[in-house]
Amino acid sequence: MVYFELLRRGYEITIGCVGDYEIDFVCKKMGERIYVQVTRELSHEDTIEMEFRPLLRVKDNYPICDINR
């Protein structure tokens, strides 16, 4: 659902990697870039660390978005 919503909004979508870590969606549109990490639940500390680790390693100033369903 998230992927299709990003497409509907006109983003070009790829999967990102920072070292050995994966970012669910790297979205680009007209010079704008956002990073999106999607998870079903963030109730456990291990899950929070796992989901945010790749985002915290990104070394630019583009927005980061975590979607917790």
Buried (B, 14 or more C-beta within 10 A) or exposed (E): EBBEEBEEEEBEBEEBEBEEBEBBBBBBEEEEBBBBBBBEEBEEEEBBEBBBBBBEEBEEEEEBBBBEE
